Amino acid sequence: MRRFGDHNPLTVAIYYIAVVTIAMFTMNPVLHLIAFSGGALQFSIQRVKHKVGTHLLFLVIGLILALLRPLFSHNGATVLFVINDNPITAQAFIFGINSAVMVVGVLYLFRVFSIIMTSDRLLYLFGRLSPKTALVMSMGLRYIPLLKEKSRQIGAAQTAVGINRDDNAIDRLKARMNVFSATVSWGLENGIITADSMAARGYGSGKRSCFRKFSITKADIILILIMVMLTGPSIAALITGDYDTVFYPHFEMSGLNFVSLAGYVTFAILMLIPVLIDSLESFRWKYLVSKI
């Protein structure tokens, strides 16, 4: 048995395309809450650094999104209070919270996807269809940690030679702008060098191969079939309108019936698939170690 991230890149891509599509093409609060909980849980079990910082960042983004909606949208029948002759309505608050939960949930899913789909996996997945697109995506994911590390190095170097000062807020802002400018310049120059190097080596001129081989196994086929079956009820509920939600002038959700209930349950199971697979693999590993 393998961890979810060890499955074929096509299997992983199909999974995240399915869950993100379902989460983004509806305004149903229950579905968004399931996607948010599943995404946060999936990210929490990943073996990456700075988990707490990422959680805090997404929390701040969610709070900002939740508060912006009622401040700029004054639709809704239930007025909570008035600020400068602008009514703040309960429906706008509900819509803002629902939108924030959806956006943060999708951000969690994209973050997990970026952790699992390394550069070699992206090249395998998109290299045959569009080598240039695969190269851009691979370089984009690669440059995120590179730029962070280079920014830290530039900041430390400038501080060491006495360029950066932190006597007050203006000096700190100037220092960060200097670091940002130097980092962007380095990134652009390095990107051009990388592109020229890849072109000189004939990238995209013919059928490409991968230094790591991926194959569709029986486990991948079974997992894809399970994902298709679990996605079906949610797609059916989207088509029949059983996920429809109205926020203005009154907040109303479609009544709970067999189709919507099946969609909620199967989508929750779908969101838990990576967690269940990784948990079973961890349990199996600990069991085998205990037998040594």
RADADA-V894265 format. One line per field, one symbol per residue. ss: DSSP state (H for helix, E for strand, C for the rest). burial: b if it has 9 or more other C-alpha atoms within 8 Angstrom, else e. A space follows every 50 residues. Layout:
ss = ???
burial = ???
This chain:
ss = CCCHHHCCHHHHHHHHHHHHHHHHCCCCHHHHHHHHHHHHHHHHCCCCCC HHHHHHHHHHHHHHHHHHHHHHCCCCCCEEEEECCEEEEHHHHHHHHHHH HHHHHHHHHHHHHHHHCCHHHHHHHHCCCCHHHHHHHHHHHHHHHHHHHH HHHHHHHHHHCCCCCCCCHHHHHHHHHHHHHHHHHHHHHHHHHHHHHHHH CCCCCCCCCCCCCCCCCHHHHHHHHHHHHHHHHHHHHHHHCCCCEECCCC CEECCCCHHHHHHHHHHHHHHHHHHHHHHHHHHHHHHHHHCC
burial = eebbeebbbebbebbbebbbebbbebbbeebbbbbbbbbbbbbeeeeeee eeeeeeebbebbbebbbbbbeeebbbbebeebeeeebbbbbbbbbbbbbb bbbbbbbbbebbbbeebbbbbbbbbbbbeebebbbebbbebbbeeebeeb beebbeebbeeeebbeeeeebbebbbeebbebbeeebeeeeeeeeeebbe eebbeeeeeeeeeeeeeeebbebbeebeebbbbbbbbbeeebbbbebbeb bebbeeeebbbbbbebbbbbbbebbebbeebeeeeeeeeeee
